[in-house]
Amino acid sequence: MLKKNSEFELTVTDIGSEGEGIGRVGGMAVFVKGGLPGERLRVKIMKEKKSFAYGKLLKILSPSAARTEPACPAYGVCGGCDLRHCAYAAQLEIKTKMVGDCLRRIGGIDAEVAPAIGMESPFRYRNKAQIPVGNGENGLVAGFYARRSHRIVPFDDCDVQHEATRRIVGTVLDFAARNRIPAYDEASHSGVLRHIVTRTGSAGGEIMVCLVVNARGLPVNKRETEALVSELKKIPGFTTLVLNINADVTNVVMGKRVITLCGPGVITERVGDVVYEISPLSFFQVNTSQAGKLFDTVESFAGFTGGERVLDVYCGAGAISLYVAPKVKEVFGIEASAAAAADARRNAVLNGAKNALFIEGQAEKALAEFRKSVDAVIVDPPEKGCSAAAILAIAQKRPGTVVYVSCNPATLARDLKIFAENGYVLEKAQPVDMFPMTARVECAAKLVRG
């Protein structure tokens, strides 16, 4: 067993799910943040467990050819990115390997994984930012949380976010300071301003600003609110300001109540020929350009010919349902969130998709009550994956094809194993890099009934 504070040399042989290098000392795995495959490192053991340990990188004895110098001054402190020290081409190779390793280790599936689809320019890709606000030594601060903590790391700019984010945050903080609006304090559940949330639509460059508050409203008069709107209108693209009420003792960012202070309260997003209205509570892929590549992959895997009846489980605001609707006979979306299901119905009307119908309900219950036969099923669950009951209900409908979209290779592999036990064989796996500079990876998997 490795002792805390002891120092060793090791060679990194793999990458963990959070982008940490993995090497071995005396047969025990050691996770080292900042290490890359092939590198020889000197590390200090910081925490030991029964079968693995965590080490701190002291010195790179032999660097990888893929190592780069991170341009971000907050990298290593801010918890937003994991792989900025790695060249982008190598990031894509790492993510492809992550998916294959999870399929083999967790799912028992030895399948070829296609190379991850990347971006031409892997920066400024996020269309949504959720920025916590806190109290610093010299007043209000906003930024991103340090890894595994709720300590805010202030930022001047973040080059994976939209260019307007910095100006929006500065404008809101100036407004809050001028009006003595206190930041929310998690420990005491006091204060007002919790988060600044921004959303940007690619269709027309529209920008939504959402202030999340621990109050019934902004504790300012109408004139001060108008002054904030006036300042925000100086930022190119700004169209709407909304207030989100979240008075719960929770780590969940958004509450359920939304008040529109200025503008329409929604922005417009576009993927291919499909237009989506995005509200503050809507779920939508954070990388619009890569979302198009992901949706194209789903459509290609399904092999639609125009006469299919399709079921889209965990459909959210209907992003994939409406994208494939012109290529199929009927598509039925199932979604547990009432707000998301309402968004999906509104977007169906917006796009004239009369063949897209949406069912509000928990996946397992809605699947059990859905009596129609289907040719294909699309599954796009949250990070925790599908329940075994949902998978069984899908398999019992005997669709010829299932296309599973996942943002977590581990739960994808676990669920594909259950699908395999119910007669479905993995035919293709295609990672799509939705989150450059991080260790996260999206993947579409094609299953056929064997």
N, C-alpha and C positions, 0 to 999 in steps of 0.2 A: 504494500500500500504506500502511495506517495505521501510524503510529509509536507504540511503547509510551510511555505517560505523556502523550501528546498529549490535549488536551481538545476536545470538539465538542458542538454541539447537534444533536439529532435528534428525529424524531417516531416514536413506536412505532406500527407498523402491524400487528403480529402477535404471537402468543404461541408460544414454543417448547415442546418436549415435556417440559421440566422446569419450565415455568411462567415462564420468563424472557421479558421483552419483546424484540421484534426490531425494529430500525430500520435505516436505511441512511445511510451517509456515503460520498459519492462513488461510489455504486453498490455498495459493499461492505456485507454484512449485519453488524450489530453486535448481539450478545446482551447484554442488560442485566438482571441479576437485580433484580426489584422493579418493573419497568416494566409499564404496562398500555396496551392499544391506545388510540390517540388522544392519549396524553400527549406533551407536549414536555419533553424532558429535557436536562440538561447531564451529560455522561458523560466519564470518563477511561479511555482505552484501557489495559487491563491486560495483554492478551496478543493478539498478532496471528498469524493463520494466512495461508495462501495466498489463500483466498477468503472468509474471515470473521474477525471479531475478537470479543473479550470486553471489555465495558466495565463500569466501576463507576459506579453512580448517585451523582452529586454533588449534584444539585438538581433538584427537580420544578418546572419553569417553568410548566407548565399541567397541573393534575391531571385525571384522569378522574373523571366523576361516579360511577363504580363504586368508586373508592378508599375504603377504610375503614381505621380505626386498629386494628391487630391487638391483641387482648386478651392474648395470650400473651407474657410477658416474655422467653421464650427464642426467639421467632420471629426469623428472620434468622441465628441462630447454630446452633440445632438444625436438623438436616436432614430432620425428619419432615414438615413442611408446606411448600408452595410458594406458595399463593394466599390466605393469610389477609388480605392487604392488599386483597383484592377482594371486593365484595359477593357473596353466595351466588348470587343470580339471574344475575349476570354470569358467575360461575364455570361455571354450567350452559351458558350461551351459548358460552363459550370452548371447553368440552369438545365440544359439538356440532360446532363449527367444526373442531376438531382432527381429529375422525373424518372429516369430509367432505374436508378438505385432504389427509389421508393417502391416502384412496381415490383422489382425483384425481392427486396427485403421484406416488405410488408404484405404485398399482394401475392407473392409467389408466382409472378408473371414475368417470363423472360421474353420481352417483346422489344422490337426495334423502335426507338424513339426518333422521330425526324428532328433535324436541327432546329433550335428555337428561332422563331421569326422575330427579328429585331427592328430597330428604328434607324433611319438614316442619321438623325440627330437626336440623341437620347436625353435632351434637356428641354426645359420649359413645357413639359408634357402634361402636367397635372391640371385638370380643369376644375378641381375643387381643393380648397385648403381649409383645415379646421385648426385655428390658431388659439391656444389657451392664453388667457390674460392673468397676470398675477401682480403682486406687490414686490418691487425691488427696493434696493437701498435708497435709490433716488427717485422713487415714484413708481408709476405703472410700467410693467414690462410685458411684452408679448413675444412669443417665439414657438419653439417646439420642445417637447419633453426630452430630457436626457433618458438614455436607455434604462429600462426597468425602474423608472421613477416618475414622479410628477413634479420634478424640479424643472422649471422653465429655463431653456437656453435661449436668450434673446438673439435675434438675427437682424442683420442689416438687409440682406437679400438672400433668397434661396433659388438657385438656378434650375430646380426641377419644378418650381411653381411658375404661375403666370407672371409676366413682367409687372402687372399692375398691383400685385399683392403687397409689395413694400409700401407703395404710396397709400393704399387703403388702410393698412395697419397704422401707419404714422398719422393719418388723418383722424382715425377713430380714437387713438390714444390721446392726441391733442384735444379732441372734443371732450373725452372723459376727464382729463386732467383739468381743463378749463372749468368744467362744471362740477368738479369734485365728486365724480362718480367712482366709488371704490371698486376695486377688483374683488371677485369672489374668492373666499378663503375656504378651502375644503375642510380644514380641521374644525372650524367653528360654524360652518355653513352660514357665513355672513358675507356681506358685500353684494355687489350687483353684477358687474360685467364678467361673464364666464369665458366666452369664446367669441372670436371674430371668424365668421365662416364666409368664404368667397366662392362663387361659382361662375364659370365663364362658358359661354356657348360658342361653339365653333361656327355655327351657321351665320351669325351676324356680328360676332365679337361682343355680344351683350354680357354685362357683368352684373351679378347680384351680390349685394352685401347683406349679410344676416348677422345681427347682434343677438347673442344668446345671453339672457339675463335671469338672475335669481330675483325676480320682482314681477309685479303685474304690468309694468311698463317702464319706460325710461323716466327717471326722476328729474326731468327738466321741463321747461315750458315750451310752448309751440314755437316761439321765436328761436330758441336754441336748436330745436330739431330741424327747423328750416335752414339754420346756419350750417348744420352738419350736411344736409342734403346739398346745399349750395357748394360746399367744399368738395364733396364726392363727385359732383357733376363736372368738376374740372379734370377728372380722370377719364381719359378716352375710353368709351365703351360702357361706362356706368349707366344703368337703366333703372335699377330698382333697389330699394332698401326695405328690409323686413326685420321684424323683431320676433324672436323665438322665446317663449316663456318656459323656463326649466327651473322650477323651484324644488325639485326632488333632490334628496341626498343620494347621488348616483354618479358613476363614472360615465354614464351615457351622455353624449354631447348635447343632443337636441331633445327638447320637450315636444309635446304633441300640439301645443297651441301656437299659431303663427298670426302675427298682425302685420299687415302691409302698411308701411309708412309713406312710401313713395313709389310710383311706377306700377307695373302690372302684377308684381309678385311672382312672376315666372320668367325664365329665359328660354330661348330656343336653341336646341342642339340638333345636329344633323349627322347621320351616318349613312353614306350612300345616298339613296333617293328618299330616305325616311326622315321625317321631321319629328322631333320630340319636344314637348313642353316640359320643362324641368322646374318643379316647385322646390322650396327649401327642404322638404322631407323626402324628396324622390331619391331612390337609389339609381345611380347611373355609373357606368365604367369611368374611372378617373382619367383614362387615356383615350381620347376620342379617335385619334388616327389608328391606334392599334386595335380599338374596338371593331373598326371596319374589317381589319384583317382576321380577327377572331370570328366575327359573324360570317365572313366568307368561308372560313374553314368549316364552320358548323354546317353551312349550306352544302359545301362540297362533300363532306362526310355523309350527309343524309341522302345525297343523290336524288333530290326531288325532280319529278317529271311533270308535275302539275295536277295530278289527281289524288294526292295524298291527304289523309286526315292526320293531323299532327297534334300532339299533346306537349305543352311546354310547362314543366313543373318547376316551381320556384321562379316564376316568370318576372317578378319585380314589376317595374313600370311598363313591361311588355316590349323591352328593347329588341330581344331576339325574335319574339313572336311576330312583331310588326315588320321586321326585316325580312322574314321568310314568307310572310303572308302572300305577297304577289306570286310566289312560285308554287303554292299548294292550293288544294281545294278548300280546306278549313284548318284553322289553328285554334286550339283551346289553351288558354293560359290559366295556371293555378297559382294563387298567391295568398299568403296568410295575412299580409298587411293590408288593412282597409285603405290606407292612404295610397299605397302603391297600386292596388287594384283600380282605384278611382283614376289615378294617373294613366294607367294602361287603357282604360275605356275612353278617356278624353283624347289620348293620342291616337286611338283607333279611328275616332271620328275625324280628327285633324288630318289623317292620311287617307280617309275614305276606305278603310279596311273593313268592309262589311263581313268578311269571312273570318274575322278575328273576334273571338268571344272570351271573356275573362271571368273566372270563378274565384270568389273570395273564400278562403278556407285553408285550414291546415292540410298539408300535403297528403298525409295518410288518410284522413277522413274524406277529403275531396276525391282522391283516387278511388276509394272504395265505393263512392256514390256515383262515379262517372261510368255510365253504362255503354257508351259508344265504343265500337272497335276503332283501333288506331293503327296506322302504318308505321309511324315513327314517333319516338319520344325524345324530347330534349330536356336535359336535367342540368340546372345551373344553381346548385345549392349554396348556402353561405359556407364560410370557411370550415365549419364543423362537419360538413358533408351531409349525406342523406341518413335517415334512420333506416334500420333494417326492414321495418314494416313498409316504408315507402318503396324500397327496392323490390320487395316481394310483391307489392301491389302492382308495380310497373311490369314485372316479369309475368305476372298472371294475365296481363292483357296481351301478351305474346306479340309485341311489335317486332317487325323484321329488323329494325335498326334502333339503337339507342345512342344518342350523342351526349356524352357527359362533359360538361364544362366545369372546371375546378380551379380555384385559386390556391389550393393546398395539396401538393403532391402526396402527402402522407394520408390524408383522408380519401383522396382519389383512389390510391392503391388499396386501402382497406375496403372501400365500397365496390371496386371492380372485382375484388375477390368474392364478395357476396353475390354480385351479378353472375360471376362464373359458376358459383354453386347452384345458380338458378337457370343455367343453360345459355349464358351469353359469353361470347369469346371476343377478346380485344383484338381488333384488326389493325387499328392505326392509333398513334398518339402524336399530337402536334403541339408542342409548347409555343406560346406566344408571349413575348416579353412586354407585359403591360406596365412593369414597374422598374425601369432602368435605374441603376445605381443601388438597388436593394437586392436582397436575396429572395424576394418573392417572385413567383412565376405562375402564370395562367397556363392551363393546358386543356385542349379538346381531345377527347378519346372517342373513337368509333367502336361500338360493340354491335355484333351481329348475333342473331339467334342461331345456335349451333345444333 
